[in-house]
Amino acid sequence: MRVVGVILVLLGMANLAVLVLIDIDDLISPIAVIVRYSLMAIAGVGFILLKKWCIFIYLGSLAINWINYYTVYDVQGSSGPLWLSIPIPVGIVVLSIFAWSSLR
């Protein structure tokens, strides 16, 4: 679980750091990007600390991502087939279910 947390924190922080390097005006919704990757990093910290709340943050961030995809981005900008975005989140959720008893 901690490895998942480290990966989520690194991905979230790296994507937030890139916001400093790019022109914010090129983004459709900078707030959506900031919320998405902030929640990813927060969930990662929870996974590192082995807390149960991290799963709810992670699931909430997934829900926000899909809502944003259909409302803010109007189903545009997918860099690949959408079905490829499903296995990793499902794997993290399944792993969380199996590790639920070891989380505090």
Secondary structure, DSSP 8 states (H G I E B T S, - for coil): -HHHHHHHHHHHHHHHHHHHHS-GGGSS-HHHHHHHHHHHHHHHHHHHTT-THHHHHHHHHHHHHHHHHHHTSTT---SS-GGGGSHHHHHHHHHHHHTGGG--
